[in-house]
Amino acid sequence: MAIKAPSHPRTILSEINVTPMVDVALTLLIVFMITAPLLQQGLPVNLPEASAPAIKRSQQDVILTVQNDGRIYMGDDRDEIPIEEVQGRLAAIFSQRQQKDLFIKADTDLRYGTVIKVMSIAKKSGVDRIGMITQPETKLN
């Protein structure tokens, strides 16, 4: 039995092959599902719980994060700021602002004296109000 060649060797395939498009779409979906939670996390800090009502915050708020070992970070920036440079950086930020509010995210296990030291540095740099960021209190019944 002989194999015959097609009668019209130059036929045009009129169907769209969507397999590569579906592969790319599913790959992007997986990548975004993995990276989205990482973008929202910020720096890891074990915040204390409080039953106080939440305050309104904006994107322009300045947030200092102090981890349990005393390392200080500004915003979600992963570059550590030495405590000697905090006053200069805050003074540069708040010299141009009308609203001079600072929020501190301090770890639950951080020594009280370290928090007070950071607050004192903030006041010296021109901060008018300091807010503490906490976790909502969990109710155990």
C-alpha positions in Angstrom: 0.0 0.0 0.0 1.5 3.3 -1.1 1.1 6.6 0.8 -0.5 9.3 -1.4 0.6 12.9 -1.3 -2.2 15.4 -0.5 -4.0 16.6 -3.6 -3.5 20.2 -2.6 0.0 20.6 -1.0 -0.5 24.3 -0.3 -3.7 24.3 1.7 -4.0 27.1 4.4 -4.9 26.0 7.9 -7.7 28.3 9.0 -7.7 27.3 12.7 -6.0 29.3 15.3 -3.7 27.4 17.6 -4.5 28.7 21.1 -2.3 26.2 23.0 0.8 28.6 23.2 -1.5 31.5 24.4 -3.1 29.3 27.1 0.4 28.2 28.2 1.6 31.7 28.6 -1.6 32.8 30.3 -1.4 30.0 32.9 2.3 30.6 33.5 1.6 34.3 34.2 -1.3 33.4 36.4 0.9 31.1 38.5 3.7 33.7 38.7 1.3 36.4 39.9 -0.3 34.1 42.4 3.1 33.4 43.9 4.4 37.0 43.9 1.2 38.9 45.0 1.3 37.9 48.6 5.0 38.7 48.8 4.4 42.2 47.6 1.9 42.9 50.3 3.8 41.6 53.3 6.5 44.2 53.8 9.1 43.5 56.5 8.4 40.7 59.0 7.5 42.1 62.4 5.6 40.4 65.2 3.2 43.2 66.0 1.5 43.5 69.4 -2.3 43.1 69.5 -4.6 46.0 70.6 -8.3 46.7 70.6 -8.0 50.3 69.7 -9.8 51.5 66.6 -7.8 51.6 63.3 -6.6 55.0 62.2 -6.8 56.2 58.7 -3.6 56.0 56.8 -2.4 57.1 53.3 0.3 56.1 50.9 2.4 59.1 51.9 2.7 58.0 55.5 6.2 57.5 56.8 6.6 54.1 58.6 9.6 53.1 60.6 9.9 49.3 61.2 11.9 48.2 64.2 12.5 44.4 64.4 13.1 42.5 67.6 16.9 42.6 67.2 16.8 46.5 67.0 17.3 46.7 63.2 15.5 49.8 61.7 13.9 50.1 58.3 12.0 52.9 56.6 8.8 51.9 54.8 9.1 48.6 53.0 12.7 49.2 52.0 14.8 46.2 52.9 18.0 48.3 53.5 18.7 48.6 57.2 19.2 52.1 58.6 21.8 52.5 61.3 20.2 54.3 64.3 22.7 57.1 63.9 21.3 58.0 60.5 17.6 57.8 61.5 17.4 61.4 62.7 19.0 62.9 59.6 16.7 60.9 57.2 13.5 61.8 59.1 14.6 65.4 59.4 15.1 65.5 55.6 11.6 64.0 55.0 9.7 66.1 57.5 11.3 69.4 56.6 9.3 69.5 53.4 6.0 68.3 54.8 3.0 70.1 56.4 1.7 67.0 58.2 4.5 65.6 60.4 3.1 62.2 61.4 5.2 59.1 61.8 4.0 55.5 62.3 6.2 53.0 64.1 5.9 49.2 63.6 7.8 47.7 66.6 8.1 44.0 67.2 6.3 42.6 70.3 9.6 41.2 71.7 11.5 44.5 71.3 12.8 46.1 74.4 10.8 49.1 75.6 13.9 51.2 75.9 14.6 50.8 72.2 11.1 51.9 71.2 11.5 55.0 73.4 14.9 55.8 71.9 13.4 55.6 68.4 10.5 57.9 69.4 12.9 60.4 71.0 15.0 60.5 67.8 11.8 61.0 65.8 10.8 64.0 68.0 14.2 65.6 67.6 13.9 65.3 63.8 10.7 67.3 63.7 7.9 64.8 64.0 4.8 66.2 65.6 2.7 63.0 66.1 3.8 59.4 66.5 1.4 56.5 65.9 2.0 52.8 66.8 0.9 50.2 64.3 -0.6 47.1 65.9 -2.5 43.9 65.0 -6.2 43.7 65.6 -6.9 41.9 68.9 -7.9 38.3 68.5 -10.8 37.1 70.6 -10.5 33.7 72.2 -13.7 32.3 73.7 
